[in-house]
Amino acid sequence: MAVQPEGAPCWADAMFSDLEAAKSFYGEVLGWTFGESSSEFGNYTQCYKDGKAVAAVVPPMPGQEGHSQWCLYFASPDAAATAARIRDAGGEMLMEPMQVGEFGTMCLARDPGGVLFGVWQGGTHQGFQAMGEPGAYCWAEIFTRETGASDTFFPTVFSYKAKQMEDDAVDFRVFELGDRPAIGRMAMTDDFPAGMPPYINVYFGVADCDAAVSRATELGGVLRFGPMDTPFGRFAAISDPQGANFSVIDTSKTEGEMPKLHQVD
């Protein structure tokens, strides 16, 4: 795929204590196949759908065992410059820019409200080779209780423009690059468990949402929400057997009118 503009989601990966179990689960639910683990890079293992790289899974580094979580990476032409903006905007650097062979340069950070994300400066690996189709990344939303922190931080770091949904019952906004939606931001309400940390919810496409949910729960996943019909597609939120949250969406089945959004200054 073409090089993504700065601030566009460009890659996703997750750490799993049981890598083989994760491969089995996502292979069954999303139809992924897997490349050989790269021992040089901590057994980093790429996931493929129809031969195209769509994500990666990796065992945790020593001392980082525990709750599994998907991490979304944003494209950057200069990871060091992006890291500087993250620090200036009040974010926390968890991993300073590090070159990953000839593949590119990465860093990991949290926004002031604790939302984990990554930055990727592509080299020979630019990121997703497929998007918006079954088995591939489709969309993502920042889930946070500290909406003001995220609403200030992400546009500062990535020059997003923001649009707020015109619905008093839902605090949701979209961050855009030009006229292209980049990522959503959803307020975590009291419906979320009190101890649940903020996170970025990654949506993967599926050909049949209900079938994907059925397979995921058969394999030990937990249905958190849905399936639900929306103007964007039929989707459901799931936790995999190792606790990583993600969503599946069938974008071919849409229902209802698109929500109204207004520009935020």
C-alpha positions in Angstrom: 0.0 0.0 0.0 1.0 3.6 -0.4 2.8 5.4 2.5 0.3 6.6 5.0 0.2 10.3 5.9 1.5 11.3 9.3 -1.1 10.4 12.0 -2.8 7.8 10.0 -3.2 4.3 11.7 -0.7 2.1 9.9 -0.1 -1.0 12.0 -1.3 -3.1 14.9 0.3 -5.7 17.1 -0.3 -7.4 20.5 1.8 -9.3 23.1 0.5 -12.7 24.2 1.9 -14.9 26.9 0.6 -17.9 24.9 1.6 -17.0 21.4 0.4 -20.3 19.9 -3.0 -20.0 21.5 -3.3 -16.5 20.1 -2.4 -17.7 16.6 -5.0 -20.5 16.9 -7.7 -18.1 18.1 -7.2 -15.3 15.5 -6.5 -17.8 12.8 -10.0 -19.3 13.4 -11.8 -16.0 14.0 -10.2 -13.8 11.3 -8.8 -16.3 8.9 -5.2 -15.3 9.5 -2.1 -17.2 8.6 1.2 -16.6 10.2 4.8 -16.1 9.1 7.8 -17.5 10.8 8.7 -16.0 14.2 11.7 -13.7 14.0 14.0 -14.7 16.9 16.2 -11.7 16.0 13.2 -9.4 17.0 11.8 -11.2 20.0 9.8 -13.8 18.0 7.8 -11.1 16.4 5.3 -13.0 14.2 3.4 -11.3 11.3 -0.2 -12.2 10.6 -1.5 -12.4 7.0 -4.8 -12.5 5.3 -4.8 -13.8 1.7 -1.0 -13.3 1.7 -1.1 -9.6 2.9 0.4 -8.5 6.2 -2.4 -7.2 8.4 -1.0 -7.3 12.0 1.5 -9.1 14.2 1.7 -11.0 17.5 4.6 -11.3 19.8 5.4 -12.9 23.2 6.0 -10.5 26.0 9.5 -9.3 26.9 10.8 -10.5 30.3 9.1 -8.6 33.0 6.1 -7.5 30.8 4.0 -10.6 31.2 0.4 -10.0 32.1 -2.7 -8.5 30.4 -2.6 -8.7 26.6 -3.6 -5.6 24.7 -3.7 -4.6 21.0 -1.5 -1.6 20.2 -2.2 0.7 17.3 0.6 2.5 15.5 0.4 5.9 13.8 2.5 6.7 10.8 5.3 9.2 11.1 8.0 10.4 8.7 10.2 11.2 11.6 9.7 9.2 14.8 12.1 11.3 16.8 10.3 14.5 16.0 6.9 12.8 16.8 8.4 11.6 20.1 9.4 15.2 20.9 5.9 16.5 20.3 4.5 13.7 22.5 6.6 14.8 25.4 5.8 18.5 24.8 2.1 17.7 24.8 2.3 15.9 28.2 2.5 12.4 26.9 4.7 9.7 28.4 7.4 7.9 26.4 7.5 4.2 27.2 10.0 3.3 24.5 12.1 5.9 22.8 12.5 5.7 19.0 14.3 2.4 18.2 15.3 1.2 14.8 14.0 -2.2 13.9 16.5 -3.5 11.4 15.7 -2.2 7.9 12.0 -2.4 8.6 11.6 1.0 10.2 11.7 2.9 13.5 9.2 2.5 16.3 8.4 4.1 19.7 5.7 3.5 22.3 3.9 6.1 24.4 0.8 7.0 26.5 -1.3 10.0 26.2 -1.8 12.1 29.5 -4.9 10.0 30.3 -3.0 6.7 30.0 -3.9 5.6 26.4 -1.2 3.3 25.0 -0.2 3.8 21.3 2.7 3.4 19.0 4.5 5.4 16.3 5.9 3.8 13.2 8.4 5.4 10.8 8.3 2.9 7.9 11.5 1.6 6.2 11.1 -1.5 4.1 7.9 -2.2 6.1 5.3 0.6 5.7 2.6 -1.2 7.7 -0.8 -2.7 6.7 -0.8 -4.3 3.3 -4.6 -4.5 3.4 -7.2 -2.3 5.1 -11.0 -2.2 5.1 -11.6 -5.8 4.1 -12.3 -9.1 5.9 -9.4 -10.1 8.1 -7.8 -6.6 7.9 -7.8 -3.4 10.0 -10.9 -1.3 9.4 -11.1 1.3 12.1 -10.1 2.2 15.7 -11.4 4.3 18.6 -9.7 5.8 21.6 -11.7 4.7 24.7 -10.9 7.0 27.7 -12.4 8.5 30.8 -10.2 11.6 30.4 -11.7 12.9 27.2 -10.3 16.4 27.6 -6.8 15.1 27.8 -7.1 13.0 24.6 -9.0 15.7 22.8 -6.1 18.1 23.4 -3.2 15.7 23.1 -3.9 13.8 19.8 -4.6 16.9 17.6 -1.5 18.6 19.0 0.7 15.6 18.2 -0.8 14.7 14.8 -2.4 17.9 13.6 -5.9 16.3 13.5 -9.1 18.3 13.0 -11.9 17.2 15.3 -15.7 16.7 14.7 -18.1 16.0 17.6 -21.2 13.8 17.3 -24.4 15.8 17.8 -25.9 13.4 20.4 -26.2 14.4 24.1 -26.4 10.8 25.1 -23.0 9.8 23.5 -19.7 11.7 23.9 -18.0 10.7 20.6 -15.8 12.6 18.2 -13.8 11.8 15.1 -10.2 13.0 14.5 -9.6 13.7 10.8 -6.6 14.1 8.5 -7.7 16.5 5.9 -11.3 15.3 5.0 -10.4 11.7 5.9 -11.4 10.2 9.3 -8.4 8.8 11.0 -9.6 7.6 14.4 -12.6 8.0 16.8 -12.7 8.9 20.4 -15.3 7.5 22.8 -15.9 8.5 26.4 -15.8 5.5 28.8 -19.0 5.6 30.8 -20.0 3.9 34.0 -20.8 0.8 31.9 -17.1 0.0 31.8 -15.6 -1.8 34.8 -14.1 0.7 37.2 -10.6 -0.8 37.0 -10.5 -1.1 33.2 -7.7 1.0 31.8 -8.2 3.2 28.8 -7.2 1.7 25.4 -7.5 1.9 21.7 -10.2 -0.4 20.4 -9.1 -1.9 17.0 -11.8 -3.1 14.6 -11.0 -5.9 12.2 -13.2 -6.7 9.2 -15.2 -9.9 8.9 -17.5 -11.3 6.2 -20.2 -12.2 8.8 -20.2 -10.5 12.2 -22.5 -13.1 13.9 -20.4 -16.0 12.6 -17.2 -14.4 13.9 -18.8 -13.8 17.3 -20.0 -17.4 17.5 -16.6 -18.7 16.6 -14.8 -16.4 19.0 -17.0 -17.4 22.0 -16.7 -21.1 21.1 -12.9 -20.6 21.4 -13.1 -18.9 24.8 -13.5 -15.3 23.8 -16.0 -13.1 25.7 -18.7 -11.1 23.9 -18.6 -7.6 25.5 -21.2 -5.8 23.2 -23.4 -6.5 20.2 -23.7 -7.7 17.6 -25.3 -4.4 16.6 -26.3 -2.8 13.3 -25.0 0.7 12.6 -24.7 3.0 9.6 -21.0 1.9 9.5 -21.7 -1.9 9.6 -22.7 -4.7 11.9 -20.2 -4.9 14.7 -19.4 -6.6 18.0 -16.9 -6.0 20.8 -14.9 -9.0 22.0 -12.2 -9.9 24.5 -10.0 -12.7 23.4 -9.2 -15.6 25.7 -6.0 -13.8 26.9 -7.9 -10.5 27.7 -7.1 -8.4 24.6 -10.1 -6.3 23.5 -10.9 -5.8 19.9 -14.0 -5.5 17.6 -15.2 -7.2 14.5 -17.3 -5.4 11.8 -19.0 -6.4 8.6 -19.0 -3.2 6.7 -21.3 -4.7 4.0 -24.3 -4.6 6.3 -25.3 -1.1 7.2 -28.4 0.3 8.8 -29.6 3.8 9.7 -28.5 7.3 8.9 -25.0 8.5 9.4 -24.7 10.5 12.6 -24.4 14.3 12.4 -21.0 15.8 13.3 -20.0 19.4 13.8 -16.5 20.9 13.6 -14.7 21.5 16.9 -12.5 24.6 17.0 
